Amino acid sequence: MQIPEINWQPVPRYAFAAWTAFYALLLLFLAFNFGQLTLLDNVHLVVHEAGHLLFGWFGPTLGLWGGTLFQLIVPALLAAAFVARKELPGTVFCLFAFFHSLTGVAAYMADALRLALPLVSVGGTADEADHDWVNIFTQLGVLPHAIQIGNTTRFIAWCGMLATVAWFGWNWYQQSQEEESA
């Protein structure tokens, strides 16, 4: 099965330069300020908590997993919407947000043994019993491996963020080559 090629809407040079600078600065900030929150993390948190409420209608297990599921589903669906509109910068931003969100999931996973992160709950403050990944990893029988799973997830997230920015550059380069040859 071959993936169909998408004829993206043109991205002007200035827009490509601005977006690339944005991603470079954000990646540098994330690399040198490990664990520091960004504005995007606050968005992920709200979506995460909304996911608990939404998926909670389908039972306690989906309610538990719902925060992380919704936190990842929302940017993925938004990326798909931008793909349908053939808007490369929007697609890239949402894919980047997906992988950035995954870095937060990774931190939350690794915290299942440390229990150092401040927890937030829809109903106010939460206690250790409300830690999603303690409960998920306990149910799966892998709680002792939480840090390794979290670190692996973080590695995947970073690879995804870097690959997304590289893919953006590749698509823009292809576009500029087509414009020059026309």
C-alpha positions in Angstrom: 0.0 0.0 0.0 1.4 3.4 -1.0 0.8 6.5 1.0 -0.7 9.2 -1.3 1.4 12.3 -1.8 -0.1 15.5 -0.5 0.1 18.7 -2.5 0.5 21.0 0.4 -0.5 24.6 0.1 2.6 26.8 -0.5 4.5 28.0 2.6 6.2 31.3 2.1 9.9 31.5 3.0 9.2 34.0 5.8 6.6 31.6 7.4 9.0 28.7 7.1 11.8 30.7 8.7 9.5 31.9 11.5 8.2 28.5 12.3 11.6 26.9 12.1 13.0 29.6 14.5 10.1 28.9 16.9 10.7 25.1 16.9 14.5 25.6 17.3 14.0 28.0 20.3 11.4 25.7 21.9 13.6 22.6 21.5 16.6 24.5 22.9 14.4 25.6 25.8 13.2 22.1 26.5 16.7 20.7 26.2 18.3 23.2 28.6 15.4 23.5 31.0 14.6 19.9 31.5 11.3 19.6 33.4 10.3 23.2 33.0 6.8 23.8 31.9 5.8 25.6 28.8 2.5 27.3 27.8 1.8 24.2 25.7 2.0 22.0 28.9 -0.8 24.0 30.4 -3.0 23.3 27.4 -2.1 19.6 27.6 -3.1 19.6 31.3 -6.5 21.0 30.6 -7.1 18.5 27.8 -5.8 15.7 30.0 -8.3 16.5 32.8 -11.1 16.8 30.3 -10.3 13.4 29.0 -10.8 11.9 32.5 -14.3 13.4 32.6 -15.2 12.5 29.0 -13.9 8.9 29.1 -15.2 8.4 32.7 -18.6 8.0 31.2 -17.4 4.6 29.8 -16.3 3.2 33.2 -13.5 3.5 35.7 -10.8 1.9 33.5 -11.4 4.2 30.5 -11.8 7.1 33.0 -8.3 6.4 34.3 -6.7 6.1 30.9 -8.9 8.8 29.5 -6.7 11.7 30.5 -3.7 10.4 28.6 -5.8 9.2 25.7 -7.5 12.5 25.2 -4.2 14.4 25.7 -2.8 12.5 22.7 -6.0 12.1 20.6 -6.7 15.9 20.5 -3.5 17.0 18.8 -3.6 13.9 16.5 -7.1 14.7 15.3 -6.1 18.4 14.9 -3.2 17.3 12.7 -5.5 15.1 10.6 -7.8 18.1 10.1 -4.8 20.2 8.9 -3.8 17.4 6.6 -7.2 17.4 5.1 -6.9 21.1 4.5 -3.4 20.6 3.1 -1.9 23.1 5.5 1.6 22.1 6.3 2.4 24.5 9.1 -0.8 23.6 11.0 -0.1 19.9 10.5 3.5 20.3 11.7 2.4 22.3 14.8 -0.1 19.7 15.8 2.3 16.8 15.3 4.9 18.7 17.3 2.2 19.3 20.0 1.4 15.5 20.0 5.0 14.6 20.6 5.5 17.5 23.1 2.4 16.1 24.9 4.1 12.7 25.0 7.0 14.2 26.9 4.6 15.2 29.6 3.1 11.7 29.6 6.7 10.4 29.9 7.4 12.6 32.9 4.1 11.5 34.5 5.0 7.8 33.9 8.4 8.1 35.4 6.9 9.9 38.4 4.9 6.8 39.3 7.8 5.7 41.6 9.1 9.1 42.7 5.7 10.7 43.4 7.3 14.1 43.2 5.0 15.9 40.7 2.2 18.0 42.0 -1.0 16.3 41.0 -4.1 18.1 39.7 -7.6 16.8 39.7 -10.9 18.1 38.2 -12.2 18.3 41.8 -9.3 20.2 43.1 -6.1 18.9 44.6 -5.3 15.2 44.4 -3.4 12.7 46.5 -1.0 9.8 45.7 -4.0 7.5 45.2 -5.0 9.7 42.2 -1.7 9.3 40.3 -2.9 7.9 37.0 0.3 6.0 36.2 0.7 4.5 39.6 -2.7 3.0 39.1 -2.2 2.0 35.4 1.2 0.5 36.0 0.0 -1.3 39.1 -2.9 -2.8 37.1 -0.5 -3.8 34.3 2.0 -5.2 36.8 4.9 -3.1 35.6 5.1 -0.4 38.3 8.8 -1.3 39.2 9.7 -0.4 35.6 7.9 3.0 35.6 11.2 5.0 35.2 12.4 2.9 32.3 9.0 3.1 30.6 8.9 6.8 31.1 12.4 7.4 29.8 11.7 5.2 26.7 8.6 7.2 26.1 10.5 10.5 26.5 13.1 9.2 24.0 10.3 8.4 21.5 8.7 11.8 22.1 12.0 13.7 21.4 12.6 11.6 18.3 9.1 12.5 17.2 9.6 16.3 17.8 12.9 16.3 15.9 11.5 14.2 13.1 8.5 16.4 12.8 10.7 19.6 12.4 13.0 17.7 9.9 9.9 16.6 8.0 8.7 20.2 7.8 12.1 21.3 6.5 12.1 18.4 3.9 8.6 19.3 2.7 9.4 23.0 2.4 12.7 22.2 0.6 10.7 20.0 -1.9 8.2 22.8 -2.4 11.0 25.4 -3.0 12.7 23.0 -5.5 9.4 22.6 -7.4 8.9 26.4 -7.5 12.4 26.9 -8.9 11.9 24.4 -11.6 8.6 25.7 -12.7 
